[in-house]
Amino acid sequence: MKVKENLKLRKIGTNYVIVPIGEKGSELPDLIQLNEVGAFLWKQLQQEKSIDELICILQNEYDVDYNTLKEDINSFIELCKNHNLLI
């Protein structure tokens, strides 16, 4: 899975938001804000990645156990799917 190309991550102050661009940009119904970890995941999903790959990448970046990462990544992916952000 990976994020749609018509969506970009922007940092505004200390916040991260998903910004729609182009003609299909108006399809994003809500403003999506991400924390630092969500923004890190978003950047990783610019390229096709599996959940296991994301877990491995985050384990190298953050000191968090496998089960917690898997649960948090699944929640993030679910949020992205609910907002139609992934392809």
Secondary structure, DSSP 8 states (H G I E B T S, - for coil): --B-TTEEEEEETTEEEEEE-SGGGGG--S-EEE-HHHHHHHHHTTS---HHHHHHHHHHHS---HHHHHHHHHHHHHHHHHTT-B-
